[in-house]
Amino acid sequence: MNRAVKYGILIFALALITLGIIVGEPLEVFRKAAAVCLECIGVG
């Protein structure tokens, strides 16, 4: 792959990560992960 394609993919990935952070996805992922962990140890 040439340099332009690599940078294009990088910019696209960073844009999607930024969009996910803006809409609050990290908090949702954390909530789901905490629920799974609590179910595994038998608390939730």
mmCIF file of the N, C-alpha and C atoms, coordinates in Angstrom:
data_MODEL
# 
_entry.id   MODEL 
# 
loop_
_atom_site.group_PDB 
_atom_site.id 
_atom_site.type_symbol 
_atom_site.label_atom_id 
_atom_site.label_alt_id 
_atom_site.label_comp_id 
_atom_site.label_asym_id 
_atom_site.label_entity_id 
_atom_site.label_seq_id 
_atom_site.pdbx_PDB_ins_code 
_atom_site.Cartn_x 
_atom_site.Cartn_y 
_atom_site.Cartn_z 
_atom_site.occupancy 
_atom_site.B_iso_or_equiv 
_atom_site.pdbx_formal_charge 
_atom_site.auth_seq_id 
_atom_site.auth_comp_id 
_atom_site.auth_asym_id 
_atom_site.auth_atom_id 
_atom_site.pdbx_PDB_model_num 
ATOM 1   N N  . MET A 1 1  ? 0.847   -1.190  0.000  1.00 0.00 ? 1  MET A N  1 
ATOM 2   C CA . MET A 1 1  ? 0.000   0.000   0.000  1.00 0.00 ? 1  MET A CA 1 
ATOM 3   C C  . MET A 1 1  ? 0.884   1.242   0.000  1.00 0.00 ? 1  MET A C  1 
ATOM 4   N N  . ASN A 1 2  ? 0.419   2.224   -0.676 1.00 0.00 ? 2  ASN A N  1 
ATOM 5   C CA . ASN A 1 2  ? 1.227   3.437   -0.688 1.00 0.00 ? 2  ASN A CA 1 
ATOM 6   C C  . ASN A 1 2  ? 0.894   4.296   0.538  1.00 0.00 ? 2  ASN A C  1 
ATOM 7   N N  . ARG A 1 3  ? 1.654   5.314   0.708  1.00 0.00 ? 3  ARG A N  1 
ATOM 8   C CA . ARG A 1 3  ? 1.568   6.159   1.900  1.00 0.00 ? 3  ARG A CA 1 
ATOM 9   C C  . ARG A 1 3  ? 0.202   6.853   2.026  1.00 0.00 ? 3  ARG A C  1 
ATOM 10  N N  . ALA A 1 4  ? -0.369  7.280   0.905  1.00 0.00 ? 4  ALA A N  1 
ATOM 11  C CA . ALA A 1 4  ? -1.655  7.993   0.936  1.00 0.00 ? 4  ALA A CA 1 
ATOM 12  C C  . ALA A 1 4  ? -2.771  7.092   1.460  1.00 0.00 ? 4  ALA A C  1 
ATOM 13  N N  . VAL A 1 5  ? -2.761  5.831   1.055  1.00 0.00 ? 5  VAL A N  1 
ATOM 14  C CA . VAL A 1 5  ? -3.792  4.893   1.520  1.00 0.00 ? 5  VAL A CA 1 
ATOM 15  C C  . VAL A 1 5  ? -3.650  4.649   3.021  1.00 0.00 ? 5  VAL A C  1 
ATOM 16  N N  . LYS A 1 6  ? -2.426  4.480   3.475  1.00 0.00 ? 6  LYS A N  1 
ATOM 17  C CA . LYS A 1 6  ? -2.187  4.252   4.906  1.00 0.00 ? 6  LYS A CA 1 
ATOM 18  C C  . LYS A 1 6  ? -2.670  5.432   5.747  1.00 0.00 ? 6  LYS A C  1 
ATOM 19  N N  . TYR A 1 7  ? -2.355  6.637   5.309  1.00 0.00 ? 7  TYR A N  1 
ATOM 20  C CA . TYR A 1 7  ? -2.788  7.820   6.054  1.00 0.00 ? 7  TYR A CA 1 
ATOM 21  C C  . TYR A 1 7  ? -4.303  8.016   5.958  1.00 0.00 ? 7  TYR A C  1 
ATOM 22  N N  . GLY A 1 8  ? -4.878  7.647   4.833  1.00 0.00 ? 8  GLY A N  1 
ATOM 23  C CA . GLY A 1 8  ? -6.323  7.739   4.675  1.00 0.00 ? 8  GLY A CA 1 
ATOM 24  C C  . GLY A 1 8  ? -7.048  6.816   5.641  1.00 0.00 ? 8  GLY A C  1 
ATOM 25  N N  . ILE A 1 9  ? -6.547  5.589   5.769  1.00 0.00 ? 9  ILE A N  1 
ATOM 26  C CA . ILE A 1 9  ? -7.135  4.633   6.709  1.00 0.00 ? 9  ILE A CA 1 
ATOM 27  C C  . ILE A 1 9  ? -6.957  5.121   8.141  1.00 0.00 ? 9  ILE A C  1 
ATOM 28  N N  . LEU A 1 10 ? -5.799  5.668   8.449  1.00 0.00 ? 10 LEU A N  1 
ATOM 29  C CA . LEU A 1 10 ? -5.541  6.189   9.791  1.00 0.00 ? 10 LEU A CA 1 
ATOM 30  C C  . LEU A 1 10 ? -6.490  7.329   10.135 1.00 0.00 ? 10 LEU A C  1 
ATOM 31  N N  . ILE A 1 11 ? -6.674  8.257   9.217  1.00 0.00 ? 11 ILE A N  1 
ATOM 32  C CA . ILE A 1 11 ? -7.578  9.394   9.448  1.00 0.00 ? 11 ILE A CA 1 
ATOM 33  C C  . ILE A 1 11 ? -9.011  8.905   9.616  1.00 0.00 ? 11 ILE A C  1 
ATOM 34  N N  . PHE A 1 12 ? -9.423  7.943   8.798  1.00 0.00 ? 12 PHE A N  1 
ATOM 35  C CA . PHE A 1 12 ? -10.769 7.388   8.901  1.00 0.00 ? 12 PHE A CA 1 
ATOM 36  C C  . PHE A 1 12 ? -10.979 6.716   10.256 1.00 0.00 ? 12 PHE A C  1 
ATOM 37  N N  . ALA A 1 13 ? -9.999  5.937   10.700 1.00 0.00 ? 13 ALA A N  1 
ATOM 38  C CA . ALA A 1 13 ? -10.103 5.260   11.995 1.00 0.00 ? 13 ALA A CA 1 
ATOM 39  C C  . ALA A 1 13 ? -10.179 6.269   13.136 1.00 0.00 ? 13 ALA A C  1 
ATOM 40  N N  . LEU A 1 14 ? -9.354  7.305   13.084 1.00 0.00 ? 14 LEU A N  1 
ATOM 41  C CA . LEU A 1 14 ? -9.394  8.326   14.131 1.00 0.00 ? 14 LEU A CA 1 
ATOM 42  C C  . LEU A 1 14 ? -10.720 9.075   14.144 1.00 0.00 ? 14 LEU A C  1 
ATOM 43  N N  . ALA A 1 15 ? -11.292 9.286   12.966 1.00 0.00 ? 15 ALA A N  1 
ATOM 44  C CA . ALA A 1 15 ? -12.598 9.954   12.892 1.00 0.00 ? 15 ALA A CA 1 
ATOM 45  C C  . ALA A 1 15 ? -13.675 9.090   13.528 1.00 0.00 ? 15 ALA A C  1 
ATOM 46  N N  . LEU A 1 16 ? -13.647 7.790   13.281 1.00 0.00 ? 16 LEU A N  1 
ATOM 47  C CA . LEU A 1 16 ? -14.639 6.897   13.879 1.00 0.00 ? 16 LEU A CA 1 
ATOM 48  C C  . LEU A 1 16 ? -14.462 6.790   15.392 1.00 0.00 ? 16 LEU A C  1 
ATOM 49  N N  . ILE A 1 17 ? -13.231 6.754   15.858 1.00 0.00 ? 17 ILE A N  1 
ATOM 50  C CA . ILE A 1 17 ? -12.973 6.728   17.301 1.00 0.00 ? 17 ILE A CA 1 
ATOM 51  C C  . ILE A 1 17 ? -13.497 8.001   17.950 1.00 0.00 ? 17 ILE A C  1 
ATOM 52  N N  . THR A 1 18 ? -13.230 9.132   17.329 1.00 0.00 ? 18 THR A N  1 
ATOM 53  C CA . THR A 1 18 ? -13.710 10.411  17.857 1.00 0.00 ? 18 THR A CA 1 
ATOM 54  C C  . THR A 1 18 ? -15.231 10.449  17.893 1.00 0.00 ? 18 THR A C  1 
ATOM 55  N N  . LEU A 1 19 ? -15.859 9.981   16.841 1.00 0.00 ? 19 LEU A N  1 
ATOM 56  C CA . LEU A 1 19 ? -17.318 9.946   16.798 1.00 0.00 ? 19 LEU A CA 1 
ATOM 57  C C  . LEU A 1 19 ? -17.874 9.060   17.906 1.00 0.00 ? 19 LEU A C  1 
ATOM 58  N N  . GLY A 1 20 ? -17.269 7.928   18.130 1.00 0.00 ? 20 GLY A N  1 
ATOM 59  C CA . GLY A 1 20 ? -17.711 7.034   19.196 1.00 0.00 ? 20 GLY A CA 1 
ATOM 60  C C  . GLY A 1 20 ? -17.592 7.685   20.563 1.00 0.00 ? 20 GLY A C  1 
ATOM 61  N N  . ILE A 1 21 ? -16.525 8.407   20.797 1.00 0.00 ? 21 ILE A N  1 
ATOM 62  C CA . ILE A 1 21 ? -16.340 9.100   22.073 1.00 0.00 ? 21 ILE A CA 1 
ATOM 63  C C  . ILE A 1 21 ? -17.384 10.196  22.241 1.00 0.00 ? 21 ILE A C  1 
ATOM 64  N N  . ILE A 1 22 ? -17.686 10.914  21.162 1.00 0.00 ? 22 ILE A N  1 
ATOM 65  C CA . ILE A 1 22 ? -18.658 12.007  21.228 1.00 0.00 ? 22 ILE A CA 1 
ATOM 66  C C  . ILE A 1 22 ? -20.050 11.481  21.585 1.00 0.00 ? 22 ILE A C  1 
ATOM 67  N N  . VAL A 1 23 ? -20.443 10.335  21.036 1.00 0.00 ? 23 VAL A N  1 
ATOM 68  C CA . VAL A 1 23 ? -21.787 9.816   21.290 1.00 0.00 ? 23 VAL A CA 1 
ATOM 69  C C  . VAL A 1 23 ? -21.872 8.987   22.571 1.00 0.00 ? 23 VAL A C  1 
ATOM 70  N N  . GLY A 1 24 ? -20.756 8.836   23.291 1.00 0.00 ? 24 GLY A N  1 
ATOM 71  C CA . GLY A 1 24 ? -20.788 8.196   24.601 1.00 0.00 ? 24 GLY A CA 1 
ATOM 72  C C  . GLY A 1 24 ? -20.601 6.691   24.608 1.00 0.00 ? 24 GLY A C  1 
ATOM 73  N N  . GLU A 1 25 ? -20.012 6.138   23.588 1.00 0.00 ? 25 GLU A N  1 
ATOM 74  C CA . GLU A 1 25 ? -19.816 4.695   23.533 1.00 0.00 ? 25 GLU A CA 1 
ATOM 75  C C  . GLU A 1 25 ? -18.912 4.134   24.633 1.00 0.00 ? 25 GLU A C  1 
ATOM 76  N N  . PRO A 1 26 ? -17.836 4.820   25.037 1.00 0.00 ? 26 PRO A N  1 
ATOM 77  C CA . PRO A 1 26 ? -16.995 4.234   26.084 1.00 0.00 ? 26 PRO A CA 1 
ATOM 78  C C  . PRO A 1 26 ? -17.770 3.962   27.383 1.00 0.00 ? 26 PRO A C  1 
ATOM 79  N N  . LEU A 1 27 ? -18.684 4.853   27.742 1.00 0.00 ? 27 LEU A N  1 
ATOM 80  C CA . LEU A 1 27 ? -19.472 4.650   28.948 1.00 0.00 ? 27 LEU A CA 1 
ATOM 81  C C  . LEU A 1 27 ? -20.380 3.434   28.802 1.00 0.00 ? 27 LEU A C  1 
ATOM 82  N N  . GLU A 1 28 ? -20.980 3.278   27.637 1.00 0.00 ? 28 GLU A N  1 
ATOM 83  C CA . GLU A 1 28 ? -21.867 2.132   27.387 1.00 0.00 ? 28 GLU A CA 1 
ATOM 84  C C  . GLU A 1 28 ? -21.080 0.822   27.439 1.00 0.00 ? 28 GLU A C  1 
ATOM 85  N N  . VAL A 1 29 ? -19.901 0.813   26.849 1.00 0.00 ? 29 VAL A N  1 
ATOM 86  C CA . VAL A 1 29 ? -19.062 -0.387  26.877 1.00 0.00 ? 29 VAL A CA 1 
ATOM 87  C C  . VAL A 1 29 ? -18.665 -0.712  28.315 1.00 0.00 ? 29 VAL A C  1 
ATOM 88  N N  . PHE A 1 30 ? -18.321 0.293   29.091 1.00 0.00 ? 30 PHE A N  1 
ATOM 89  C CA . PHE A 1 30 ? -17.953 0.070   30.490 1.00 0.00 ? 30 PHE A CA 1 
ATOM 90  C C  . PHE A 1 30 ? -19.127 -0.509  31.269 1.00 0.00 ? 30 PHE A C  1 
ATOM 91  N N  . ARG A 1 31 ? -20.326 0.020   31.058 1.00 0.00 ? 31 ARG A N  1 
ATOM 92  C CA . ARG A 1 31 ? -21.510 -0.497  31.760 1.00 0.00 ? 31 ARG A CA 1 
ATOM 93  C C  . ARG A 1 31 ? -21.750 -1.957  31.435 1.00 0.00 ? 31 ARG A C  1 
ATOM 94  N N  . LYS A 1 32 ? -21.646 -2.315  30.169 1.00 0.00 ? 32 LYS A N  1 
ATOM 95  C CA . LYS A 1 32 ? -21.864 -3.705  29.768 1.00 0.00 ? 32 LYS A CA 1 
ATOM 96  C C  . LYS A 1 32 ? -20.788 -4.618  30.339 1.00 0.00 ? 32 LYS A C  1 
ATOM 97  N N  . ALA A 1 33 ? -19.544 -4.150  30.321 1.00 0.00 ? 33 ALA A N  1 
ATOM 98  C CA . ALA A 1 33 ? -18.448 -4.949  30.866 1.00 0.00 ? 33 ALA A CA 1 
ATOM 99  C C  . ALA A 1 33 ? -18.621 -5.166  32.364 1.00 0.00 ? 33 ALA A C  1 
ATOM 100 N N  . ALA A 1 34 ? -19.046 -4.137  33.080 1.00 0.00 ? 34 ALA A N  1 
ATOM 101 C CA . ALA A 1 34 ? -19.263 -4.263  34.521 1.00 0.00 ? 34 ALA A CA 1 
ATOM 102 C C  . ALA A 1 34 ? -20.396 -5.244  34.803 1.00 0.00 ? 34 ALA A C  1 
ATOM 103 N N  . ALA A 1 35 ? -21.445 -5.202  33.997 1.00 0.00 ? 35 ALA A N  1 
ATOM 104 C CA . ALA A 1 35 ? -22.569 -6.123  34.190 1.00 0.00 ? 35 ALA A CA 1 
ATOM 105 C C  . ALA A 1 35 ? -22.132 -7.559  33.957 1.00 0.00 ? 35 ALA A C  1 
ATOM 106 N N  . VAL A 1 36 ? -21.337 -7.798  32.935 1.00 0.00 ? 36 VAL A N  1 
ATOM 107 C CA . VAL A 1 36 ? -20.855 -9.149  32.652 1.00 0.00 ? 36 VAL A CA 1 
ATOM 108 C C  . VAL A 1 36 ? -19.969 -9.645  33.792 1.00 0.00 ? 36 VAL A C  1 
ATOM 109 N N  . CYS A 1 37 ? -19.093 -8.787  34.288 1.00 0.00 ? 37 CYS A N  1 
ATOM 110 C CA . CYS A 1 37 ? -18.200 -9.182  35.375 1.00 0.00 ? 37 CYS A CA 1 
ATOM 111 C C  . CYS A 1 37 ? -18.994 -9.510  36.638 1.00 0.00 ? 37 CYS A C  1 
ATOM 112 N N  . LEU A 1 38 ? -19.997 -8.705  36.938 1.00 0.00 ? 38 LEU A N  1 
ATOM 113 C CA . LEU A 1 38 ? -20.809 -8.961  38.111 1.00 0.00 ? 38 LEU A CA 1 
ATOM 114 C C  . LEU A 1 38 ? -21.594 -10.263 37.961 1.00 0.00 ? 38 LEU A C  1 
ATOM 115 N N  . GLU A 1 39 ? -22.050 -10.586 36.771 1.00 0.00 ? 39 GLU A N  1 
ATOM 116 C CA . GLU A 1 39 ? -22.752 -11.840 36.538 1.00 0.00 ? 39 GLU A CA 1 
ATOM 117 C C  . GLU A 1 39 ? -21.797 -13.024 36.702 1.00 0.00 ? 39 GLU A C  1 
ATOM 118 N N  . CYS A 1 40 ? -20.560 -12.848 36.279 1.00 0.00 ? 40 CYS A N  1 
ATOM 119 C CA . CYS A 1 40 ? -19.585 -13.938 36.377 1.00 0.00 ? 40 CYS A CA 1 
ATOM 120 C C  . CYS A 1 40 ? -19.290 -14.323 37.822 1.00 0.00 ? 40 CYS A C  1 
ATOM 121 N N  . ILE A 1 41 ? -19.247 -13.328 38.706 1.00 0.00 ? 41 ILE A N  1 
ATOM 122 C CA . ILE A 1 41 ? -18.943 -13.644 40.104 1.00 0.00 ? 41 ILE A CA 1 
ATOM 123 C C  . ILE A 1 41 ? -20.214 -13.899 40.907 1.00 0.00 ? 41 ILE A C  1 
ATOM 124 N N  . GLY A 1 42 ? -21.369 -13.817 40.261 1.00 0.00 ? 42 GLY A N  1 
ATOM 125 C CA . GLY A 1 42 ? -22.612 -14.181 40.908 1.00 0.00 ? 42 GLY A CA 1 
ATOM 126 C C  . GLY A 1 42 ? -23.277 -13.088 41.705 1.00 0.00 ? 42 GLY A C  1 
ATOM 127 N N  . VAL A 1 43 ? -22.899 -11.846 41.525 1.00 0.00 ? 43 VAL A N  1 
ATOM 128 C CA . VAL A 1 43 ? -23.487 -10.756 42.285 1.00 0.00 ? 43 VAL A CA 1 
ATOM 129 C C  . VAL A 1 43 ? -24.700 -10.179 41.544 1.00 0.00 ? 43 VAL A C  1 
ATOM 130 N N  . GLY A 1 44 ? -24.590 -10.049 40.246 1.00 0.00 ? 44 GLY A N  1 
ATOM 131 C CA . GLY A 1 44 ? -25.646 -9.399  39.473 1.00 0.00 ? 44 GLY A CA 1 
ATOM 132 C C  . GLY A 1 44 ? -26.505 -10.366 38.838 1.00 0.00 ? 44 GLY A C  1 
# 
